[in-house]
Amino acid sequence: MTKLLRWFLYLGQGVGIGVANVIPGVSGGTMALVFGIYEKLIELLSDLFKAGILLLRIDWRGFRASLENIDWAFFLWLAAGVLVAPLLGAALIPDLLESWPQHSRSLFFGLILGTIPIPWLRIKDHRSRNVLILLVAAAISFVLVGIPPLETSDPGLVAVFFAAALAICAMILPGVSGAFILLILGMYTPIFEAIDARNMSVIVVFALGAGIGLGSFALLLKSLLAKAHDATMAALVGLMLGSLRSLWPWLAEDRALLAPRFGDDFSTLLLIGLAGLAISAGMTLWEVKKVKRG
């Protein structure tokens, strides 16, 4: 692959991650797993965090050395894709979810379901221990995404800090979006109202919490992937699997699961879900062939 094609691939992957971050139940981490760049992304984030710590310590030599180890082409093109995603239609997704909630969830359910085998293929050890880890992680994710949102009118700055840290961690974990964590904590509306009102104290504290949370969690994930790669990947796939609950087409207002309603829309919802599954299954088959060739 030429350098230019690789850059455009990074850009496209960034767009996919950016779009995923606005879909309830789907995170940027999910798409990074599907694209096969999850471990590289975690390593990049941890290296950037280390560089930031060295800069704060005024360790210029260590700071320059850490910057030299960063794959800047990967970082810049991926970041550009994440930032340009709203211009390419990601901003329409919330409107689609509001106008056609069941149809949208059905499509995303099929798309995510069909791509779950892709990260599972990157696990070499498929013994019962890792299968058990996957099932436990799936159960945790299943329960988490079913929690009804709370309501908070005037959160303190300490609460804003920890909410930002948790939300940003969710963005790099498969299955749960950062926006959904803010909704569960009842912080989504007050934080975005504060940002819209240019409340600098809230904005600064939120950014600080997000930065520290992202860097610290990336370091932890990098260590886990290095020491227990297959077990960590099994847990990540489980989180991705359990999060499908939030994309089930038939959901009550309190996020409880409902049985399918066999009416005029059932066949349409089924066909849309199968279409999404067919698209993602094609991606999975392509990945299987690539793994066999490699």
N, C-alpha and C positions, 0 to 999 in steps of 0.2 A: 504494500500500500504506500503510495506517495505521501510526502509530508502534507501537501495541500488537502488530499482526501482525508487524511487522518484528522486534520484540523476541523474540517467540515463534519466529520463523524463526532468529534467532541462537541461541536456546536449543537448538532442534532440531539445528542444525549442530554446536553444541558437544557434544551427546550423540553424534552420529555420529562426531566426532573422538575422543571419549573411548572409545567402543566399539572403534574401529579400532586404538587403541593396545594393546589386549590380544590382537589377532589376529596370529599370526606371519605375516610377509610383508606385512602391511598397516600403514601408519603414519598418524598424524594428518594428515601432509602429503598423503597420497593422497586422503583425504576432503576436505581443504580445496581441492585441485585440482578434485575432482568437483563440489563445491558452488560453485565459482567465486569463492572468497574467499581464495585462496592469497596473492595479491599484497597484499591488504588486511591479512591476518594478519601477513605478513612486515614490512610497514610499521609495524604496531602494535608488534610485538616490538622492532624497531629503535628506535622512538621511546621505548619504555619503558626500553630499555638506555641510551639517550642521557640520559634524565632521571635515571637512577641515577648515571651518571658525573658529571653536573652537581651532584647532591646530595653526592657524595663530595668534590667540589671546593669545596663550600660556596658555590656560585654560586646564591644564592636567586632572583635575578631570572631567570636562564636556566632554572632548575628550574621555576619557576611558569609561564614562557612555554611550556616544552615540555609541561607537563601540560595546558595549554589546547588544544593541538593534537591531543590524543588523543581518539579517539571512545570515550568511556567507556561508552555504551550497548552498543556492539558488544563491547567488552572484557568487561564485567561479565556480560552475558547469555551470551556464548560460554563464558567461564570457568565460569559456573554449570552450563552444559550438560555440560562436560567433567567437573566434579566430581560431578554427579548421575548420570552414566552408570552407575556401578556399582550404584546403587540401582534402575536400570531394566532390569537384566539382564546388564550387561557382565560381572558376576562369574560368570555361568553359562557364559560362552563357554569359559574354560579347561577346565571339566568336560566340556563337549560335545566339545571337541577331544580330550580324553583318552579319553572313552567311545566317541565315534564319529569318529575322526580322518579317515578317508577321506571320509565323508559330509560332514563340516564343511568340509574343504578343497575338495571338489567344489563346494559351494555358493558359497564365497567366491571360488573361481576364476572361476566364471561371472559373479558379481556384479562383480568388478573388471574382467574382460575386456570386458564390455559397456559400461563407463563410460570406457574409455581414449579413445574419440573426443571426449569432452567437453572435456578440456583441450587436445587437438589443435586443436579448433575455434577456440581463443583465439589461435592462431598465425596471423598474416597471411601470412607468407612461408613457403611450403611447397616451396621449391626444394631441390635435391639437397644443398646444404650442411647445412641443418637436418635433413634426413632422415639424413644421415651422422652428425651429432651424436647424434640419437636412437638410431641403431643401436649406436654406441660406448657410450653410457650404458647401453643395455639389456644389452650384453655384460658390462659391469663389474658391474651389479647382478645379473645371472644367476650370475656366478662368486662374488660376495660372499655371496649367500644360500645357496650350496651348501657353504660352508666348515663342516666339522664343529666342534662346540663344544670349547673347551679346558677344562681343569680346573685351578683355582687354589685352594689351601687357605687361604693367609694373605697376601693382597696388601698391599703397603705403601700408605701414604697418597698418595704421588706417583702410583702406579698407579691408585688410586681416583679421584683428581682427573681424570686424563686419560681414564679410562673413562667418567666422568660426562659430561665435555665431548663425547666422541664419541657417546655414547648419546643425549644431548639433541639433538645436531645431526641424528641419524638420525630423530628424532621429527618434525622439520619438513621432512625430505626424503621425497618419495614413494617407497614401495617397501620400505624397511627399517625395522622398528620398533626403538625404543631398547632394549627388552627383548632383542631378538634380538642386537644388538651386544654387550650384556653377556654373553649366552650364549656368543657366539663368543670373547670375550676371557677366558672362564672366571671372570667377576666376578659373575654373576647371583646364585648361591647365597651366596657369602661376604658380598656387600654387603647382601642382604636378611636374612641371619642377623644381621649387625651392627646393622641397623635394628631388627630384632625384639628384640635384646638391649639396645637403647637405648645403643649405643656412640656417644657424642656426638662423639668425634673423627672417626670415619668419616662420621657423618651430616653434620657441618659441612663437612668437606672435599668430600663428594659434592655437597652443595647449592652450595658455592662453585664447583666445577668445572662443574656444570650451568648455573648462572646466567651465568658468564663465557662458557661455550661457546655457550649459546643466544643471548645478546646479540650476541656477536662474529659468529656465523654469520649471524644475521638481518641485521646491517649489511652483510655481504658479499653476501648474496642480494639485498638491496634495491638495492645498487649495480649488481649484474649485471643485474637486471631493468630498471633504468633505462637502462643503457648498451647492453645486448644482449638485449632482451626475448625475441625469437623464438628465438634460439639457446639462451637459458637455459630457456625453456619446453620446447623440444625435448628438452633434456637431462633435465628433470624427468619428461617423459612417458616417455622411454627407461628411466629408473630404475624407474618404475611398471610398465612392460611386462616388464622383466627379472625383477622380483621375483615374477612369477607362478610361477616355478620352485618357490618355497617352498610354493605352494598346490596343486601337482600332486598329485592323489589317491594316486598310487602312488609312495611314497618309501621308500627303505631307511633303516635306523637311522642311517647315516652321511650322510644327506641326498642320497644318489645317486638319480638318476632311474631308475625302473623302467618297463618297458613295461606297458600295461594288461593286467590279468588277466581273461580272458573267462570269468567264472563266474557264480554266482548273483547276486553283487552288482554286476556290471558294468552291467546295465540300470538298476538303482536309482541308481548313481552318475552315470550318463549323464543320467538324467531330472532328478536334483537339480541337476546342473551346468547343464542347459538351462533349468531353472526360474530359477536365479539369473541366467543370461544374458538371459532374457526380461524379467525385472524391470528389470535395468540398461539393456537396450536400449530399454525404454519411457522411461526417464529421458533417454537420449541423444536419442531422437527428439523429446522435449519440448524439449530444449535446442536442437536443430537448428531447430525451428520458432521458438523465441524469438530465435535469432540472425538468422534470415531476417526476422522482424518488425522487429527492432531495427536 
